[in-house]
Amino acid sequence: MDKRKKKTAKERAIHRVRIIKGHLNKIEKMLQDDVYCVDLIHQSRAVQSALKKMDMLLIENHLKHCHLNHIKSGETDKAITELLTLFNYK
């Protein structure tokens, strides 16, 4: 049996933020050092990828907990409006 504690969504999100900060700090340093543009773009894409992964983590957690609770408590209009807003349809 694996004795490692499974990280919570909050812990995983904080970990992602730290990764993003590291990438951003790297970009700042690269800009100061006049690093080749293509290398900067690769680093920028790493930030974008990390942000997307964090978004998916947060969305998944929201759907499993908050969204599900809204539906269970009869707040279906609120649940629908939140999703539509989240995906920029409202």
Biopython code that builds the backbone (N, CA, C, O; Angstrom):
import numpy as np
from Bio.PDB.StructureBuilder import StructureBuilder

atoms = [
    (1, "MET", "N", (0.841, -1.184, 0.000)),
    (1, "MET", "CA", (0.000, 0.000, 0.000)),
    (1, "MET", "C", (0.887, 1.250, 0.000)),
    (1, "MET", "O", (1.896, 1.307, 0.703)),
    (2, "ASP", "N", (0.498, 2.238, -0.791)),
    (2, "ASP", "CA", (1.257, 3.476, -0.889)),
    (2, "ASP", "C", (0.966, 4.342, 0.334)),
    (2, "ASP", "O", (-0.178, 4.725, 0.578)),
    (3, "LYS", "N", (1.997, 4.641, 1.087)),
    (3, "LYS", "CA", (1.834, 5.390, 2.333)),
    (3, "LYS", "C", (1.836, 6.907, 2.115)),
    (3, "LYS", "O", (1.590, 7.672, 3.048)),
    (4, "ARG", "N", (2.118, 7.338, 0.870)),
    (4, "ARG", "CA", (2.135, 8.776, 0.620)),
    (4, "ARG", "C", (0.734, 9.355, 0.696)),
    (4, "ARG", "O", (-0.229, 8.761, 0.210)),
    (5, "LYS", "N", (0.636, 10.516, 1.311)),
    (5, "LYS", "CA", (-0.638, 11.206, 1.432)),
    (5, "LYS", "C", (-1.009, 11.813, 0.082)),
    (5, "LYS", "O", (-0.188, 12.470, -0.558)),
    (6, "LYS", "N", (-2.237, 11.592, -0.341)),
    (6, "LYS", "CA", (-2.700, 12.194, -1.587)),
    (6, "LYS", "C", (-2.905, 13.688, -1.347)),
    (6, "LYS", "O", (-3.563, 14.092, -0.388)),
    (7, "LYS", "N", (-2.332, 14.501, -2.234)),
    (7, "LYS", "CA", (-2.428, 15.950, -2.075)),
    (7, "LYS", "C", (-3.850, 16.428, -2.363)),
    (7, "LYS", "O", (-4.543, 15.897, -3.231)),
    (8, "THR", "N", (-4.257, 17.436, -1.617)),
    (8, "THR", "CA", (-5.564, 18.038, -1.850)),
    (8, "THR", "C", (-5.498, 18.919, -3.094)),
    (8, "THR", "O", (-4.416, 19.247, -3.580)),
    (9, "ALA", "N", (-6.656, 19.293, -3.594)),
    (9, "ALA", "CA", (-6.713, 20.184, -4.758)),
    (9, "ALA", "C", (-6.021, 21.509, -4.429)),
    (9, "ALA", "O", (-5.343, 22.089, -5.277)),
    (10, "LYS", "N", (-6.196, 21.977, -3.207)),
    (10, "LYS", "CA", (-5.563, 23.233, -2.794)),
    (10, "LYS", "C", (-4.040, 23.108, -2.837)),
    (10, "LYS", "O", (-3.351, 23.988, -3.353)),
    (11, "GLU", "N", (-3.525, 22.014, -2.294)),
    (11, "GLU", "CA", (-2.077, 21.797, -2.298)),
    (11, "GLU", "C", (-1.533, 21.680, -3.721)),
    (11, "GLU", "O", (-0.459, 22.194, -4.032)),
    (12, "ARG", "N", (-2.295, 20.994, -4.583)),
    (12, "ARG", "CA", (-1.860, 20.856, -5.969)),
    (12, "ARG", "C", (-1.904, 22.197, -6.695)),
    (12, "ARG", "O", (-1.030, 22.481, -7.514)),
    (13, "ALA", "N", (-2.906, 23.024, -6.409)),
    (13, "ALA", "CA", (-3.002, 24.352, -7.031)),
    (13, "ALA", "C", (-1.848, 25.242, -6.574)),
    (13, "ALA", "O", (-1.260, 25.962, -7.382)),
    (14, "ILE", "N", (-1.527, 25.194, -5.293)),
    (14, "ILE", "CA", (-0.395, 25.982, -4.777)),
    (14, "ILE", "C", (0.899, 25.531, -5.442)),
    (14, "ILE", "O", (1.744, 26.357, -5.785)),
    (15, "HIS", "N", (1.055, 24.224, -5.624)),
    (15, "HIS", "CA", (2.229, 23.701, -6.310)),
    (15, "HIS", "C", (2.297, 24.249, -7.739)),
    (15, "HIS", "O", (3.366, 24.646, -8.202)),
    (16, "ARG", "N", (1.162, 24.270, -8.431)),
    (16, "ARG", "CA", (1.118, 24.807, -9.798)),
    (16, "ARG", "C", (1.498, 26.289, -9.818)),
    (16, "ARG", "O", (2.229, 26.731, -10.704)),
    (17, "VAL", "N", (1.007, 27.047, -8.854)),
    (17, "VAL", "CA", (1.330, 28.483, -8.785)),
    (17, "VAL", "C", (2.835, 28.674, -8.619)),
    (17, "VAL", "O", (3.422, 29.573, -9.221)),
    (18, "ARG", "N", (3.446, 27.843, -7.818)),
    (18, "ARG", "CA", (4.898, 27.943, -7.626)),
    (18, "ARG", "C", (5.648, 27.625, -8.921)),
    (18, "ARG", "O", (6.660, 28.254, -9.231)),
    (19, "ILE", "N", (5.150, 26.653, -9.665)),
    (19, "ILE", "CA", (5.754, 26.335, -10.966)),
    (19, "ILE", "C", (5.623, 27.540, -11.901)),
    (19, "ILE", "O", (6.580, 27.916, -12.578)),
    (20, "ILE", "N", (4.439, 28.136, -11.932)),
    (20, "ILE", "CA", (4.195, 29.303, -12.785)),
    (20, "ILE", "C", (5.107, 30.458, -12.389)),
    (20, "ILE", "O", (5.688, 31.115, -13.254)),
    (21, "LYS", "N", (5.236, 30.709, -11.099)),
    (21, "LYS", "CA", (6.138, 31.767, -10.627)),
    (21, "LYS", "C", (7.567, 31.513, -11.092)),
    (21, "LYS", "O", (8.265, 32.434, -11.516)),
    (22, "GLY", "N", (7.987, 30.271, -11.009)),
    (22, "GLY", "CA", (9.339, 29.926, -11.461)),
    (22, "GLY", "C", (9.527, 30.219, -12.938)),
    (22, "GLY", "O", (10.550, 30.771, -13.343)),
    (23, "HIS", "N", (8.538, 29.850, -13.741)),
    (23, "HIS", "CA", (8.603, 30.135, -15.176)),
    (23, "HIS", "C", (8.644, 31.641, -15.435)),
    (23, "HIS", "O", (9.414, 32.114, -16.270)),
    (24, "LEU", "N", (7.813, 32.384, -14.715)),
    (24, "LEU", "CA", (7.776, 33.841, -14.907)),
    (24, "LEU", "C", (9.096, 34.495, -14.491)),
    (24, "LEU", "O", (9.588, 35.400, -15.165)),
    (25, "ASN", "N", (9.659, 34.033, -13.387)),
    (25, "ASN", "CA", (10.959, 34.558, -12.963)),
    (25, "ASN", "C", (12.023, 34.269, -14.014)),
    (25, "ASN", "O", (12.894, 35.097, -14.280)),
    (26, "LYS", "N", (11.940, 33.081, -14.606)),
    (26, "LYS", "CA", (12.884, 32.701, -15.664)),
    (26, "LYS", "C", (12.722, 33.620, -16.879)),
    (26, "LYS", "O", (13.714, 34.048, -17.468)),
    (27, "ILE", "N", (11.488, 33.921, -17.250)),
    (27, "ILE", "CA", (11.238, 34.826, -18.379)),
    (27, "ILE", "C", (11.817, 36.200, -18.095)),
    (27, "ILE", "O", (12.468, 36.791, -18.955)),
    (28, "GLU", "N", (11.584, 36.709, -16.898)),
    (28, "GLU", "CA", (12.112, 38.021, -16.533)),
    (28, "GLU", "C", (13.639, 38.046, -16.664)),
    (28, "GLU", "O", (14.211, 38.982, -17.223)),
    (29, "LYS", "N", (14.281, 37.008, -16.141)),
    (29, "LYS", "CA", (15.745, 36.925, -16.225)),
    (29, "LYS", "C", (16.198, 36.824, -17.676)),
    (29, "LYS", "O", (17.179, 37.456, -18.068)),
    (30, "MET", "N", (15.496, 36.040, -18.464)),
    (30, "MET", "CA", (15.849, 35.892, -19.878)),
    (30, "MET", "C", (15.729, 37.221, -20.624)),
    (30, "MET", "O", (16.557, 37.545, -21.476)),
    (31, "LEU", "N", (14.687, 37.984, -20.289)),
    (31, "LEU", "CA", (14.523, 39.304, -20.921)),
    (31, "LEU", "C", (15.672, 40.237, -20.534)),
    (31, "LEU", "O", (16.212, 40.954, -21.377)),
    (32, "GLN", "N", (16.034, 40.219, -19.266)),
    (32, "GLN", "CA", (17.140, 41.056, -18.809)),
    (32, "GLN", "C", (18.443, 40.666, -19.496)),
    (32, "GLN", "O", (19.292, 41.515, -19.763)),
    (33, "ASP", "N", (18.592, 39.384, -19.775)),
    (33, "ASP", "CA", (19.827, 38.879, -20.379)),
    (33, "ASP", "C", (19.791, 38.876, -21.903)),
    (33, "ASP", "O", (20.697, 38.349, -22.548)),
    (34, "ASP", "N", (18.730, 39.473, -22.485)),
    (34, "ASP", "CA", (18.582, 39.531, -23.949)),
    (34, "ASP", "C", (18.688, 38.153, -24.603)),
    (34, "ASP", "O", (19.392, 37.979, -25.597)),
    (35, "VAL", "N", (17.987, 37.188, -24.035)),
    (35, "VAL", "CA", (17.982, 35.825, -24.564)),
    (35, "VAL", "C", (17.216, 35.796, -25.884)),
    (35, "VAL", "O", (16.307, 36.593, -26.116)),
    (36, "TYR", "N", (17.600, 34.877, -26.722)),
    (36, "TYR", "CA", (17.003, 34.695, -28.045)),
    (36, "TYR", "C", (15.478, 34.585, -27.935)),
    (36, "TYR", "O", (14.960, 33.901, -27.053)),
    (37, "CYS", "N", (14.766, 35.268, -28.842)),
    (37, "CYS", "CA", (13.302, 35.362, -28.794)),
    (37, "CYS", "C", (12.600, 33.999, -28.762)),
    (37, "CYS", "O", (11.651, 33.809, -28.002)),
    (38, "VAL", "N", (13.055, 33.072, -29.568)),
    (38, "VAL", "CA", (12.412, 31.761, -29.627)),
    (38, "VAL", "C", (12.498, 31.066, -28.267)),
    (38, "VAL", "O", (11.559, 30.381, -27.860)),
    (39, "ASP", "N", (13.597, 31.238, -27.579)),
    (39, "ASP", "CA", (13.737, 30.645, -26.244)),
    (39, "ASP", "C", (12.743, 31.280, -25.258)),
    (39, "ASP", "O", (12.197, 30.601, -24.389)),
    (40, "LEU", "N", (12.522, 32.579, -25.407)),
    (40, "LEU", "CA", (11.529, 33.263, -24.565)),
    (40, "LEU", "C", (10.128, 32.727, -24.846)),
    (40, "LEU", "O", (9.331, 32.523, -23.930)),
    (41, "ILE", "N", (9.847, 32.507, -26.107)),
    (41, "ILE", "CA", (8.528, 32.002, -26.486)),
    (41, "ILE", "C", (8.301, 30.610, -25.894)),
    (41, "ILE", "O", (7.207, 30.312, -25.417)),
    (42, "HIS", "N", (9.314, 29.771, -25.922)),
    (42, "HIS", "CA", (9.191, 28.442, -25.314)),
    (42, "HIS", "C", (8.865, 28.563, -23.825)),
    (42, "HIS", "O", (8.022, 27.832, -23.305)),
    (43, "GLN", "N", (9.521, 29.467, -23.165)),
    (43, "GLN", "CA", (9.273, 29.663, -21.730)),
    (43, "GLN", "C", (7.870, 30.230, -21.506)),
    (43, "GLN", "O", (7.184, 29.827, -20.567)),
    (44, "SER", "N", (7.443, 31.157, -22.358)),
    (44, "SER", "CA", (6.100, 31.717, -22.264)),
    (44, "SER", "C", (5.042, 30.635, -22.449)),
    (44, "SER", "O", (4.031, 30.620, -21.748)),
    (45, "ARG", "N", (5.277, 29.746, -23.382)),
    (45, "ARG", "CA", (4.326, 28.650, -23.601)),
    (45, "ARG", "C", (4.283, 27.705, -22.401)),
    (45, "ARG", "O", (3.244, 27.117, -22.101)),
    (46, "ALA", "N", (5.395, 27.569, -21.735)),
    (46, "ALA", "CA", (5.422, 26.751, -20.517)),
    (46, "ALA", "C", (4.508, 27.370, -19.453)),
    (46, "ALA", "O", (3.800, 26.654, -18.745)),
    (47, "VAL", "N", (4.529, 28.699, -19.348)),
    (47, "VAL", "CA", (3.655, 29.402, -18.405)),
    (47, "VAL", "C", (2.198, 29.173, -18.791)),
    (47, "VAL", "O", (1.365, 28.858, -17.942)),
    (48, "GLN", "N", (1.898, 29.333, -20.070)),
    (48, "GLN", "CA", (0.524, 29.149, -20.534)),
    (48, "GLN", "C", (0.038, 27.728, -20.274)),
    (48, "GLN", "O", (-1.104, 27.525, -19.862)),
    (49, "SER", "N", (0.886, 26.763, -20.509)),
    (49, "SER", "CA", (0.540, 25.367, -20.255)),
    (49, "SER", "C", (0.285, 25.133, -18.768)),
    (49, "SER", "O", (-0.673, 24.454, -18.398)),
    (50, "ALA", "N", (1.132, 25.687, -17.927)),
    (50, "ALA", "CA", (0.964, 25.533, -16.482)),
    (50, "ALA", "C", (-0.324, 26.192, -16.008)),
    (50, "ALA", "O", (-1.003, 25.661, -15.130)),
    (51, "LEU", "N", (-0.669, 27.354, -16.586)),
    (51, "LEU", "CA", (-1.928, 28.023, -16.236)),
    (51, "LEU", "C", (-3.130, 27.182, -16.663)),
    (51, "LEU", "O", (-4.104, 27.071, -15.918)),
    (52, "LYS", "N", (-3.066, 26.596, -17.843)),
    (52, "LYS", "CA", (-4.162, 25.740, -18.298)),
    (52, "LYS", "C", (-4.340, 24.539, -17.380)),
    (52, "LYS", "O", (-5.467, 24.154, -17.066)),
    (53, "LYS", "N", (-3.236, 23.951, -16.953)),
    (53, "LYS", "CA", (-3.313, 22.804, -16.047)),
    (53, "LYS", "C", (-3.921, 23.212, -14.704)),
    (53, "LYS", "O", (-4.697, 22.462, -14.111)),
    (54, "MET", "N", (-3.562, 24.400, -14.233)),
    (54, "MET", "CA", (-4.126, 24.875, -12.980)),
    (54, "MET", "C", (-5.623, 25.143, -13.154)),
    (54, "MET", "O", (-6.421, 24.802, -12.281)),
    (55, "ASP", "N", (-6.002, 25.751, -14.276)),
    (55, "ASP", "CA", (-7.418, 25.987, -14.545)),
    (55, "ASP", "C", (-8.207, 24.684, -14.513)),
    (55, "ASP", "O", (-9.273, 24.608, -13.901)),
    (56, "MET", "N", (-7.676, 23.661, -15.174)),
    (56, "MET", "CA", (-8.373, 22.380, -15.215)),
    (56, "MET", "C", (-8.495, 21.767, -13.819)),
    (56, "MET", "O", (-9.528, 21.188, -13.482)),
    (57, "LEU", "N", (-7.467, 21.892, -13.029)),
    (57, "LEU", "CA", (-7.498, 21.407, -11.652)),
    (57, "LEU", "C", (-8.593, 22.127, -10.865)),
    (57, "LEU", "O", (-9.375, 21.491, -10.159)),
    (58, "LEU", "N", (-8.647, 23.457, -10.989)),
    (58, "LEU", "CA", (-9.637, 24.245, -10.261)),
    (58, "LEU", "C", (-11.049, 23.959, -10.755)),
    (58, "LEU", "O", (-11.978, 23.852, -9.954)),
    (59, "ILE", "N", (-11.215, 23.835, -12.062)),
    (59, "ILE", "CA", (-12.539, 23.536, -12.620)),
    (59, "ILE", "C", (-13.012, 22.161, -12.149)),
    (59, "ILE", "O", (-14.161, 22.000, -11.736)),
    (60, "GLU", "N", (-12.122, 21.176, -12.213)),
    (60, "GLU", "CA", (-12.491, 19.835, -11.774)),
    (60, "GLU", "C", (-12.912, 19.837, -10.308)),
    (60, "GLU", "O", (-13.920, 19.232, -9.945)),
    (61, "ASN", "N", (-12.148, 20.509, -9.482)),
    (61, "ASN", "CA", (-12.473, 20.583, -8.063)),
    (61, "ASN", "C", (-13.808, 21.294, -7.848)),
    (61, "ASN", "O", (-14.618, 20.872, -7.023)),
    (62, "HIS", "N", (-14.029, 22.366, -8.588)),
    (62, "HIS", "CA", (-15.285, 23.114, -8.466)),
    (62, "HIS", "C", (-16.473, 22.233, -8.852)),
    (62, "HIS", "O", (-17.491, 22.215, -8.160)),
    (63, "LEU", "N", (-16.336, 21.505, -9.959)),
    (63, "LEU", "CA", (-17.427, 20.641, -10.405)),
    (63, "LEU", "C", (-17.723, 19.533, -9.396)),
    (63, "LEU", "O", (-18.883, 19.215, -9.135)),
    (64, "LYS", "N", (-16.672, 18.953, -8.836)),
    (64, "LYS", "CA", (-16.848, 17.846, -7.890)),
    (64, "LYS", "C", (-17.444, 18.286, -6.556)),
    (64, "LYS", "O", (-18.095, 17.495, -5.874)),
    (65, "HIS", "N", (-17.226, 19.524, -6.191)),
    (65, "HIS", "CA", (-17.642, 19.968, -4.867)),
    (65, "HIS", "C", (-18.701, 21.064, -4.927)),
    (65, "HIS", "O", (-19.877, 20.798, -4.679)),
    (66, "CYS", "N", (-18.309, 22.262, -5.244)),
    (66, "CYS", "CA", (-19.223, 23.413, -5.209)),
    (66, "CYS", "C", (-20.406, 23.226, -6.159)),
    (66, "CYS", "O", (-21.562, 23.384, -5.767)),
    (67, "HIS", "N", (-20.102, 22.888, -7.406)),
    (67, "HIS", "CA", (-21.144, 22.755, -8.417)),
    (67, "HIS", "C", (-22.128, 21.645, -8.041)),
    (67, "HIS", "O", (-23.344, 21.814, -8.135)),
    (68, "LEU", "N", (-21.590, 20.536, -7.625)),
    (68, "LEU", "CA", (-22.429, 19.410, -7.221)),
    (68, "LEU", "C", (-23.309, 19.786, -6.030)),
    (68, "LEU", "O", (-24.476, 19.401, -5.973)),
    (69, "ASN", "N", (-22.758, 20.529, -5.093)),
    (69, "ASN", "CA", (-23.535, 20.979, -3.932)),
    (69, "ASN", "C", (-24.678, 21.905, -4.344)),
    (69, "ASN", "O", (-25.772, 21.829, -3.786)),
    (70, "HIS", "N", (-24.420, 22.788, -5.332)),
    (70, "HIS", "CA", (-25.486, 23.673, -5.825)),
    (70, "HIS", "C", (-26.634, 22.841, -6.402)),
    (70, "HIS", "O", (-27.804, 23.110, -6.128)),
    (71, "ILE", "N", (-26.296, 21.849, -7.185)),
    (71, "ILE", "CA", (-27.315, 21.005, -7.809)),
    (71, "ILE", "C", (-28.079, 20.218, -6.748)),
    (71, "ILE", "O", (-29.308, 20.158, -6.784)),
    (72, "LYS", "N", (-27.357, 19.614, -5.803)),
    (72, "LYS", "CA", (-28.008, 18.822, -4.749)),
    (72, "LYS", "C", (-28.939, 19.662, -3.887)),
    (72, "LYS", "O", (-29.954, 19.170, -3.395)),
    (73, "SER", "N", (-28.589, 20.937, -3.705)),
    (73, "SER", "CA", (-29.422, 21.797, -2.853)),
    (73, "SER", "C", (-30.511, 22.514, -3.651)),
    (73, "SER", "O", (-31.205, 23.381, -3.119)),
    (74, "GLY", "N", (-30.660, 22.150, -4.926)),
    (74, "GLY", "CA", (-31.737, 22.719, -5.735)),
    (74, "GLY", "C", (-31.394, 24.039, -6.397)),
    (74, "GLY", "O", (-32.259, 24.670, -7.004)),
    (75, "GLU", "N", (-30.156, 24.462, -6.291)),
    (75, "GLU", "CA", (-29.741, 25.738, -6.895)),
    (75, "GLU", "C", (-29.256, 25.516, -8.341)),
    (75, "GLU", "O", (-28.139, 25.888, -8.702)),
    (76, "THR", "N", (-30.123, 24.903, -9.147)),
    (76, "THR", "CA", (-29.712, 24.558, -10.513)),
    (76, "THR", "C", (-29.462, 25.785, -11.369)),
    (76, "THR", "O", (-28.536, 25.789, -12.180)),
    (77, "ASP", "N", (-30.272, 26.832, -11.208)),
    (77, "ASP", "CA", (-30.056, 28.053, -11.997)),
    (77, "ASP", "C", (-28.680, 28.651, -11.696)),
    (77, "ASP", "O", (-27.967, 29.082, -12.602)),
    (78, "LYS", "N", (-28.322, 28.670, -10.419)),
    (78, "LYS", "CA", (-27.006, 29.176, -10.024)),
    (78, "LYS", "C", (-25.904, 28.309, -10.635)),
    (78, "LYS", "O", (-24.915, 28.834, -11.147)),
    (79, "ALA", "N", (-26.069, 26.994, -10.586)),
    (79, "ALA", "CA", (-25.073, 26.078, -11.137)),
    (79, "ALA", "C", (-24.905, 26.307, -12.640)),
    (79, "ALA", "O", (-23.784, 26.354, -13.146)),
    (80, "ILE", "N", (-26.015, 26.446, -13.340)),
    (80, "ILE", "CA", (-25.960, 26.666, -14.790)),
    (80, "ILE", "C", (-25.327, 28.013, -15.111)),
    (80, "ILE", "O", (-24.476, 28.100, -15.997)),
    (81, "THR", "N", (-25.727, 29.053, -14.411)),
    (81, "THR", "CA", (-25.173, 30.391, -14.649)),
    (81, "THR", "C", (-23.672, 30.414, -14.405)),
    (81, "THR", "O", (-22.924, 31.017, -15.174)),
    (82, "GLU", "N", (-23.231, 29.761, -13.339)),
    (82, "GLU", "CA", (-21.789, 29.699, -13.054)),
    (82, "GLU", "C", (-21.024, 29.042, -14.187)),
    (82, "GLU", "O", (-19.981, 29.541, -14.609)),
    (83, "LEU", "N", (-21.536, 27.925, -14.680)),
    (83, "LEU", "CA", (-20.854, 27.231, -15.777)),
    (83, "LEU", "C", (-20.818, 28.074, -17.039)),
    (83, "LEU", "O", (-19.787, 28.168, -17.704)),
    (84, "LEU", "N", (-21.940, 28.682, -17.365)),
    (84, "LEU", "CA", (-21.987, 29.531, -18.553)),
    (84, "LEU", "C", (-21.023, 30.712, -18.438)),
    (84, "LEU", "O", (-20.355, 31.075, -19.406)),
    (85, "THR", "N", (-20.958, 31.302, -17.251)),
    (85, "THR", "CA", (-20.021, 32.400, -17.006)),
    (85, "THR", "C", (-18.588, 31.915, -17.096)),
    (85, "THR", "O", (-17.738, 32.574, -17.695)),
    (86, "LEU", "N", (-18.320, 30.767, -16.502)),
    (86, "LEU", "CA", (-16.980, 30.202, -16.513)),
    (86, "LEU", "C", (-16.479, 29.987, -17.931)),
    (86, "LEU", "O", (-15.304, 30.207, -18.226)),
    (87, "PHE", "N", (-17.367, 29.562, -18.794)),
    (87, "PHE", "CA", (-16.966, 29.286, -20.176)),
    (87, "PHE", "C", (-17.317, 30.438, -21.128)),
    (87, "PHE", "O", (-17.375, 30.251, -22.343)),
    (88, "ASN", "N", (-17.551, 31.633, -20.561)),
    (88, "ASN", "CA", (-17.759, 32.869, -21.309)),
    (88, "ASN", "C", (-18.961, 32.860, -22.236)),
    (88, "ASN", "O", (-18.918, 33.453, -23.315)),
    (89, "TYR", "N", (-20.027, 32.198, -21.830)),
    (89, "TYR", "CA", (-21.247, 32.220, -22.612)),
    (89, "TYR", "C", (-22.293, 33.141, -22.013)),
    (89, "TYR", "O", (-23.358, 33.327, -22.603)),
    (90, "LYS", "N", (-22.017, 33.712, -20.869)),
    (90, "LYS", "CA", (-22.984, 34.589, -20.230)),
    (90, "LYS", "C", (-22.260, 35.693, -19.502)),
    (90, "LYS", "O", (-22.897, 36.550, -18.889)),
]
sb = StructureBuilder()
sb.init_structure("model")
sb.init_model(0)
sb.init_chain("A")
sb.init_seg("    ")
for serial, (resi, resn, name, xyz) in enumerate(atoms, 1):
    if name == "N":
        sb.init_residue(resn, " ", resi, " ")
    sb.init_atom(name, np.array(xyz, "f"), 0.0, 1.0, " ", f" {name:<3s}", serial, name[0])
structure = sb.get_structure()
